[in-house]
């Protein structure tokens, strides 16, 4: 899951990022609206956590731009204005959810995960042969055998499932599962794929397409 956090209070923004990364999400952060528009134009995000009261380019304008553009990202709007009228305004702009400040971090995580499950082509439970992946509970099993995956392994498996048999390049996996700080020149993806293959067992489920990437 790839998340963009847009928040001008840097300490709060960095804490949100750290907490979401601890939950296994790939998280990028920007501190103003113009940067948010640039980021969403070049990167596919599942969820955008958007502060409404941004300087320069207001959060409302960012929300409207994302909604009217090609992005399929779900928007969770954060703001200190927590009246009913303020929530209605935010949802009318196209936000998918609205959370007032201050907030409980566990609730933020739950809402982000809920929004990610509502993105197109992401049913909560997916079966491929004897492999069953429960996205909501982050559980994986094969032929009735539970399989324990790390957060990155689960993220790679989700991305391959979303491709529905099409080839996914290492670069695409790096973009979907890791954040902007990931080193594009490391073998991180191939190492993670190797571990995932071993855990999923025989017969192998992940095929390497030489020169192109991987497919399930």
Backbone torsions as a table, in degrees:
resi	resn	phi	psi	omega
1	UNK	NA	129.1	-179.2
2	UNK	-109.1	127.0	-174.8
3	UNK	-125.3	140.0	171.7
4	UNK	-112.0	127.4	175.7
5	UNK	-104.3	125.2	179.2
6	UNK	-119.1	106.3	-174.4
7	UNK	-154.7	126.2	-175.8
8	UNK	-81.6	-16.5	174.1
9	UNK	-83.1	101.8	-168.3
10	UNK	-61.0	-40.0	-179.5
11	UNK	-62.2	-46.6	178.8
12	UNK	-64.0	-44.0	-179.8
13	UNK	-58.6	-45.4	-177.9
14	UNK	-68.0	-33.9	177.4
15	UNK	-68.6	-40.6	176.5
16	UNK	-60.6	-45.6	179.6
17	UNK	-59.7	-46.9	-178.1
18	UNK	-61.0	-42.8	-179.1
19	UNK	-67.0	-41.2	178.8
20	UNK	-68.2	-36.6	176.4
21	UNK	-64.1	-35.3	177.0
22	UNK	-63.1	-22.1	177.6
23	UNK	-89.7	6.0	175.9
24	UNK	90.9	11.1	-179.8
25	UNK	-90.9	150.4	171.9
26	UNK	-89.1	119.3	-170.1
27	UNK	-126.8	128.5	170.3
28	UNK	-108.5	156.3	-179.5
29	UNK	-135.9	138.5	170.4
30	UNK	-133.2	160.1	-170.9
31	UNK	-115.9	6.5	177.0
32	UNK	-154.4	163.3	-172.7
33	UNK	-64.2	-40.3	-179.2
34	UNK	-61.5	-39.7	177.4
35	UNK	-65.2	-35.6	179.0
36	UNK	-63.8	-42.1	179.6
37	UNK	-64.2	-38.4	177.9
38	UNK	-66.3	-44.2	-177.1
39	UNK	-64.4	-44.2	-178.3
40	UNK	-72.0	-19.1	178.5
41	UNK	-75.2	-25.6	-174.5
42	UNK	-114.3	-13.6	-176.3
43	UNK	-126.6	138.6	177.2
44	UNK	-85.4	115.3	178.4
45	UNK	-108.8	146.3	173.9
46	UNK	-82.7	-39.7	-178.4
47	UNK	-139.7	140.3	171.7
48	UNK	-115.4	119.2	174.6
49	UNK	-92.1	110.6	-165.2
50	UNK	-120.3	116.8	171.5
51	UNK	-69.2	134.1	-177.6
52	UNK	-78.1	-37.1	-171.7
53	UNK	-93.4	63.3	179.7
54	UNK	-88.1	147.2	174.7
55	UNK	-76.4	164.6	177.9
56	UNK	61.9	-93.3	176.1
57	UNK	-88.6	110.2	-174.7
58	UNK	-66.3	153.1	179.0
59	UNK	-59.1	-31.8	177.2
60	UNK	-61.5	-42.4	179.8
61	UNK	-67.2	-38.2	177.4
62	UNK	-63.3	-45.8	179.6
63	UNK	-58.9	-49.0	-178.5
64	UNK	-61.6	-38.5	-179.7
65	UNK	-66.9	-42.8	179.8
66	UNK	-63.9	-45.0	-177.3
67	UNK	-64.0	-37.3	-176.8
68	UNK	-82.9	-11.4	-177.5
69	UNK	-94.2	-169.3	-176.4
70	UNK	-79.2	-10.2	-176.5
71	UNK	-63.0	140.1	175.3
72	UNK	-101.5	10.0	-177.3
73	UNK	-63.2	141.1	171.3
74	UNK	-84.3	146.9	-174.8
75	UNK	-115.9	122.9	171.4
76	UNK	-106.7	112.1	-176.2
77	UNK	-91.4	130.6	177.1
78	UNK	-110.1	137.6	176.5
79	UNK	-163.9	153.5	174.8
80	UNK	-76.2	-19.7	178.1
81	UNK	-80.5	102.7	-169.8
82	UNK	-116.4	24.2	176.6
83	UNK	-76.5	165.2	178.5
84	UNK	-60.6	-43.3	180.0
85	UNK	-60.7	-40.6	-179.9
86	UNK	-65.2	-41.3	179.1
87	UNK	-65.0	-41.8	179.1
88	UNK	-62.4	-42.5	178.8
89	UNK	-59.2	-46.5	-178.9
90	UNK	-62.4	-42.7	-179.8
91	UNK	-69.9	-33.6	177.9
92	UNK	-64.9	-32.4	178.4
93	UNK	-67.8	-18.5	179.5
94	UNK	120.6	-0.1	176.2
95	UNK	-62.7	145.4	-179.8
96	UNK	-88.2	-22.9	178.9
97	UNK	-155.2	165.9	-171.3
98	UNK	-145.8	127.7	-178.5
99	UNK	-132.9	123.8	-178.2
100	UNK	-82.6	150.7	174.4
101	UNK	-94.1	145.3	-7.8
102	UNK	-72.1	158.4	-177.2
103	UNK	-135.2	157.8	174.0
104	UNK	-81.5	130.0	-175.0
105	UNK	-62.6	-35.0	178.7
106	UNK	-60.6	-35.4	178.3
107	UNK	-69.8	-40.2	177.1
108	UNK	-58.4	-47.4	-180.0
109	UNK	-59.8	-46.0	-178.5
110	UNK	-61.7	-39.7	-179.4
111	UNK	-69.9	-40.2	177.4
112	UNK	-62.1	-45.0	179.7
113	UNK	-64.2	-38.9	178.3
114	UNK	-64.3	-42.8	179.2
115	UNK	-65.2	-39.2	-179.8
116	UNK	-62.5	-34.2	179.1
117	UNK	-71.5	-15.3	-179.3
118	UNK	-94.1	-0.6	178.5
119	UNK	-69.0	155.5	-176.6
120	UNK	-56.2	143.2	174.7
121	UNK	62.6	31.6	177.4
122	UNK	-129.0	72.5	176.1
123	UNK	-63.6	151.1	-174.9
124	UNK	-65.9	-32.1	178.7
125	UNK	-127.2	127.5	-177.3
126	UNK	-124.3	135.3	176.7
127	UNK	-119.6	132.8	173.1
128	UNK	-129.6	99.3	-174.6
129	UNK	64.7	-125.6	-179.9
130	UNK	-92.5	7.5	177.5
131	UNK	-94.3	128.4	178.3
132	UNK	-124.5	126.4	-179.7
133	UNK	-120.1	118.1	177.2
134	UNK	-99.8	101.1	-177.1
135	UNK	-65.8	-40.4	-175.4
136	UNK	-62.3	-41.9	-178.3
137	UNK	-98.6	-1.9	-180.0
138	UNK	55.2	50.0	179.3
139	UNK	-121.0	144.4	179.9
140	UNK	-131.4	139.1	176.1
141	UNK	-144.9	152.0	176.4
142	UNK	-135.6	124.3	-177.6
143	UNK	52.2	39.2	178.9
144	UNK	81.4	-1.6	-179.1
145	UNK	-96.4	121.0	178.0
146	UNK	-68.5	143.0	-178.4
147	UNK	-124.6	122.6	179.1
148	UNK	-89.0	120.4	179.6
149	UNK	-117.4	149.6	171.1
150	UNK	-73.2	170.4	-177.9
151	UNK	-64.7	-39.2	179.1
152	UNK	-69.7	-39.4	177.1
153	UNK	-61.3	-42.2	178.5
154	UNK	-64.6	-40.3	178.7
155	UNK	-62.5	-41.8	177.8
156	UNK	-63.8	-43.5	179.4
157	UNK	-61.7	-42.1	177.5
158	UNK	-59.7	-44.4	-178.6
159	UNK	-63.6	-39.9	178.6
160	UNK	-68.4	-36.8	176.1
161	UNK	-63.5	-42.4	-179.2
162	UNK	-61.9	-31.5	-179.7
163	UNK	-70.1	-18.3	173.8
164	UNK	54.1	47.7	176.5
165	UNK	94.7	-12.6	177.1
166	UNK	-78.5	159.3	179.8
167	UNK	-76.4	134.9	176.0
168	UNK	-115.7	124.2	-177.6
169	UNK	-74.9	161.7	175.9
170	UNK	-61.2	-35.7	179.4
171	UNK	-64.9	-40.7	178.5
172	UNK	-65.9	-41.0	177.9
173	UNK	-64.2	-40.3	178.5
174	UNK	-61.5	-39.9	-179.0
175	UNK	-70.2	-38.6	-176.4
176	UNK	-76.3	-38.3	-167.4
177	UNK	-103.5	-29.3	178.4
178	UNK	-106.9	168.4	-178.4
179	UNK	-100.9	-171.9	-173.4
180	UNK	-66.6	-14.9	-179.4
181	UNK	-84.4	-6.6	-178.5
182	UNK	-68.2	142.8	179.3
183	UNK	-84.0	113.7	-176.7
184	UNK	-68.2	-10.9	-175.3
185	UNK	-104.0	9.6	177.6
186	UNK	-93.7	173.1	177.7
187	UNK	-98.5	26.4	-177.3
188	UNK	-54.1	-45.7	-176.7
189	UNK	-65.4	-46.9	-177.6
190	UNK	-64.6	-36.4	178.0
191	UNK	-65.9	-43.9	179.8
192	UNK	-65.1	-41.0	176.8
193	UNK	-59.7	-42.3	179.8
194	UNK	-60.8	-44.4	178.4
195	UNK	-65.0	-40.5	-179.0
196	UNK	-64.7	-42.0	177.7
197	UNK	-56.4	-48.3	-177.4
198	UNK	-61.5	-41.1	-178.1
199	UNK	-70.2	-34.1	-179.5
200	UNK	-73.4	-22.5	171.8
201	UNK	82.5	-167.5	-175.5
202	UNK	-102.9	151.6	-10.4
203	UNK	-66.1	153.8	-175.0
204	UNK	-61.9	142.3	-177.8
205	UNK	-103.5	-22.3	-175.9
206	UNK	-106.5	123.4	-179.7
207	UNK	-102.1	135.6	171.1
208	UNK	-90.6	122.9	176.5
209	UNK	-101.1	104.2	-171.1
210	UNK	-54.8	128.5	177.9
211	UNK	81.2	-4.0	-176.6
212	UNK	-124.7	-45.6	-179.2
213	UNK	151.3	-136.4	-172.6
214	UNK	-137.2	152.9	172.0
215	UNK	-147.1	153.4	180.0
216	UNK	-93.0	NA	NA
